[in-house]
Structures are given as C-alpha cells and as structure tokens.
C-alpha cells in the first residue's frame, strides 16, 4: 500500500510487483517452501509434513501436497503490494496462510531432491507474508502416478503473496 494516509472514499487496488514460474519436483505427494535463512527454524523441511493437509504451515515454512506421487509441477508465483483480487479460477484445492521469512526469500524443497535451485523472491528484507494457494490438475497428476509414474506440468499451482500490514 502507498505510504501515508489514504483519502476517505478512495479504494486502493493492489499492484502486482513480481512474477516467477518454477518447475517443482514433487516427491511423495509434497513439496515445501522454506525461508532461505533456515538455520534457526524449529521444524525444517521435511519434518512434520502432513500429507493429508493441502497447505501445511510451520514457522518459516509452507508445505503443499499434490495429487500425484512423483512429477514436476508448474508453480506460478506472484508477489503483490497488497491483498490481490480473488481468483476467477475453479481450483481443485485452495488455501490461505501466513508465513514468516527473515530473509525475504523462500527456498523450494523436494523430498526426493532436497533444496532445489532458485528461490521465491518475496522482497528485499524479512517480514510476515500472506499467501493464497490454488491448484488445478490434481486428478490428472494422480492418474499419471497410478499409470506411467511421472509427468511435467500436469498439475499447476498459483501462489499469491502479499505483505502483512
């Protein structure tokens, strides 16, 4: 949001600040986003993963479960300067949470390959962030896992982050 007071009756419309696209290696139905400065986290990935929860939250960490066992999901990440508009998509699953990041970056983690290259860039410094997560393609990813085993881009996620005020 802009600095300073907003005049009465003026509606602030959030702006998209940054967009990233990632290919995430899902393993054992889950991947994680964990603060890049993870040395002091009380529950580092993958400890405490709950594969029955679509969106799991631990201090400095988000766990996201998948419909498929092993595959590469497409993950689009958006960072907004305020609460983004609601999605018009009919998501298979969706959730919302708050995550703390002391570094301003979240590393992407896989149960199969560990910490992956690249990171979700939230901002230049740490803080508290809201995130809205939506997913489509869960049934197709599950069918691939039951059949041929793996796939790429069948399951798609949209993660929208904005700073808590």
C-alpha positions in Angstrom: 0.0 0.0 0.0 1.2 3.6 -0.5 2.9 5.4 2.3 0.8 7.8 4.3 -2.9 8.3 4.7 -5.5 7.4 2.0 -8.3 9.8 1.5 -11.7 8.7 2.6 -13.7 7.0 -0.1 -10.5 6.2 -2.1 -10.1 2.5 -2.8 -6.6 1.1 -3.0 -6.1 -1.5 -5.7 -3.2 -3.8 -5.1 -0.5 -4.0 -7.8 1.5 -7.0 -9.0 5.2 -6.5 -8.1 6.8 -9.6 -9.3 6.0 -12.9 -11.2 8.0 -16.1 -11.3 7.4 -19.5 -12.9 9.0 -22.6 -11.3 9.2 -26.2 -12.2 9.0 -28.0 -8.9 10.0 -31.7 -8.3 7.1 -33.2 -6.3 8.1 -36.3 -4.4 5.9 -38.4 -2.1 3.0 -36.1 -2.8 4.6 -32.9 -1.3 7.0 -30.0 -1.8 7.9 -27.2 0.5 8.8 -23.6 0.6 11.2 -22.7 3.4 12.9 -19.5 4.5 16.3 -19.4 2.7 17.8 -18.4 6.0 16.7 -21.7 7.6 19.4 -22.3 10.2 17.2 -21.4 13.1 13.9 -22.9 12.0 12.5 -25.2 14.7 10.9 -27.6 12.2 13.0 -27.8 9.0 11.6 -29.4 5.9 10.5 -32.3 5.7 10.0 -32.8 9.5 6.3 -32.7 10.4 4.9 -32.9 6.9 1.2 -33.8 6.9 0.3 -35.2 3.5 -3.4 -35.1 4.4 -3.3 -31.2 4.5 -3.3 -29.3 1.3 -1.4 -26.4 2.8 0.7 -27.0 5.9 2.3 -24.2 7.9 5.3 -24.3 10.2 7.5 -21.4 11.4 9.2 -20.1 8.3 7.8 -22.8 6.1 4.9 -23.9 3.9 4.2 -27.5 2.8 2.0 -28.1 -0.2 0.6 -31.5 -1.0 0.0 -32.8 -4.5 -2.5 -35.2 -6.2 0.5 -37.0 -7.7 3.3 -39.0 -6.1 6.2 -38.1 -8.3 6.2 -35.4 -11.0 7.2 -31.9 -11.9 4.5 -29.3 -11.2 4.3 -25.9 -12.7 4.3 -23.3 -9.9 3.5 -19.7 -10.8 4.3 -17.2 -8.0 3.1 -13.7 -7.8 4.1 -11.1 -5.2 1.7 -8.2 -4.7 2.0 -4.9 -2.7 -1.4 -5.6 -1.0 -4.1 -8.2 -1.0 -4.6 -9.4 -4.6 -8.0 -9.8 -6.2 -9.9 -13.1 -5.8 -9.2 -15.6 -8.5 -11.9 -16.5 -11.0 -10.4 -20.0 -11.4 -12.3 -23.0 -10.2 -9.5 -24.5 -8.2 -9.3 -28.3 -7.3 -7.8 -27.2 -3.9 -7.1 -23.9 -2.4 -5.8 -22.5 0.9 -4.5 -19.4 2.6 -1.9 -18.9 5.3 0.7 -16.6 6.8 4.4 -17.3 6.7 7.4 -15.5 8.2 10.5 -15.0 6.2 13.6 -13.4 7.8 15.5 -13.4 4.5 12.7 -12.2 2.1 13.2 -15.5 0.1 11.7 -18.9 0.3 13.8 -21.9 -1.0 11.9 -24.6 -2.8 12.4 -28.1 -1.3 11.6 -31.6 -2.6 11.5 -34.8 -0.6 13.4 -36.5 -3.4 16.0 -33.9 -4.4 16.4 -31.7 -1.4 16.8 -27.9 -1.8 16.1 -27.0 -5.4 17.8 -24.3 -7.5 16.2 -20.9 -7.3 14.0 -19.3 -4.7 10.8 -17.5 -4.4 11.7 -13.8 -4.0 9.3 -12.0 -1.7 11.1 -8.8 -1.0 14.4 -7.2 -0.1 14.1 -8.0 3.6 12.2 -10.2 6.0 8.7 -9.9 7.3 5.3 -11.6 7.5 3.5 -12.6 4.3 0.0 -13.8 3.5 -0.2 -16.4 0.7 -3.2 -17.7 -1.2 -2.5 -21.1 -2.9 -4.6 -22.6 -5.7 -4.1 -25.9 -7.6 -5.6 -27.5 -10.7 -4.7 -30.8 -12.3 -4.7 -32.9 -9.2 -6.7 -35.8 -10.6 -4.6 -35.9 -13.8 -1.4 -36.0 -11.6 -2.9 -38.8 -9.5 -3.8 -40.8 -12.7 -0.2 -40.3 -14.0 1.2 -41.5 -10.7 -1.0 -44.6 -10.9 -0.1 -45.3 -14.5 3.2 -44.2 -16.1 4.6 -42.7 -12.9 5.7 -39.2 -13.7 4.7 -36.1 -15.7 5.6 -32.5 -16.2 3.3 -29.5 -15.9 0.1 -31.6 -15.5 -0.5 -30.2 -12.0 -0.4 -26.4 -11.8 -0.2 -24.0 -8.8 -0.7 -20.3 -8.3 0.8 -18.8 -5.2 0.0 -15.2 -4.5 2.0 -13.5 -1.7 1.4 -10.0 -0.2 2.9 -8.4 2.9 1.0 -8.4 6.2 0.3 -4.9 7.4 
